[in-house]
Amino acid sequence: MFNALIVDKDEDGNTHAGVKQIGLDDLPHAEVTVAIDYSTVNYKDGLCIGPGGGLVRHYPHVPGIDFAGTVEASEDDRYKPGDKVVLTGWRVGEAHWGGYAQKARVKADWLVPLPEGLNTRQAMAVGTAGLTAMLAVMALEDHGMEKEHGPVLVTGAAGGVGSVATAILAHLGYEVAAVTGRPEQADYLKGLGATTIVPREEFAEVTRKPLESEQWAGCVDAVGGVMLGRVLKQMKYGTSVAAIGLAGGAAIEGALITPFILRGVNLLGIDSVMQRYDNRVRAWNRIVTDLPMDKLEAMVQPATLSDLPKLGAEILKGQVKGRIVVDVNG
């Protein structure tokens, strides 16, 4: 028997989350059984833990959209007992049982070997959020972003994706402008390498202007909504915005087609859930070289399985800073 955070629904349709003991026979069938060391807390996790169950379709359910650990058993030749592995995406923790347990059983196709230079705790300090941030930086560079072009904007900079994106970009030598609605996080963001702190209020107003003055050589946007509409109009000619979140809304408020056809601006959608294997490996290898481990450690808040119901509620309210690393054995 081992511990897991179980979300269940009662006869009245209310969901409840708590730590319970389950056995190997309770796990869904798949090729690889993993002894989990660490998981994290993401926005999707908050949705799945919280009232109504968010993205969950079947109960009882084990949330946790990512994890890192050691292979215990494998029916697939690609993995053998003792291998260190990472899982992110593939709707694990949503449609499939996830990482908020001491063991998981998943498809081999969903796993990535833990890259040399990272341990399982560091891998989950990175987690889905950090992988998404790295994919965003890679996409911007693939579309021509260069340090000489000027400052790169990071919105939602104190959150999980924004924190890692800020640290990576600064380490690579980019000038980083970090947007936050929490002025008390200024020192934290500067510690990650941000050179400028931009108050969120500067992007809060919808404007019908077709374009604004050119300011940004690239952008990692975790907010969407009104903010993304304003950012697009401020991008320099031929630059790109990597869109990774919609905390501010799914609609791009106030957006016009003018940035795309008059300035050649690119809007790049970043999806980490169904990302192909070779690009995942490429991103994890880049993380080893491009994310300073001391900066990563500065983002970490430790947690255990019993902390998850509270943390799930907090992340939905925007009250979580940096990266939460969940020790499922703690």
ABEGO torsion letter per residue (X at the ends): XBBBBBBBBBAAGBBBBBBBBBBAAABBBBABBBBBABBBBBAAAAAAABBGGEABABOBBBBGABBBBBBABBABAABBBGBBBBBBEGGBGAABBBABBABBBBBAAABBBBBBGBBAAAAAAAEAAAAAAAAAAAAAAAAGBBAAAEBBBBBGAABAAAAAAAAAAAAAGBBBBBBBABAAAAAAAAAAGBABBBBAAAAABBBABABBBBABAEBBBAAEEAAAAAAAAABBBGBBBBBABAAAEABBBGBBAAAAAAAGBBBBBBBAAABBAAAAAAAAAAAAAABBAAAAAAABBBBBAAAAAAAAAAAAAGABBEBBBBBAAX
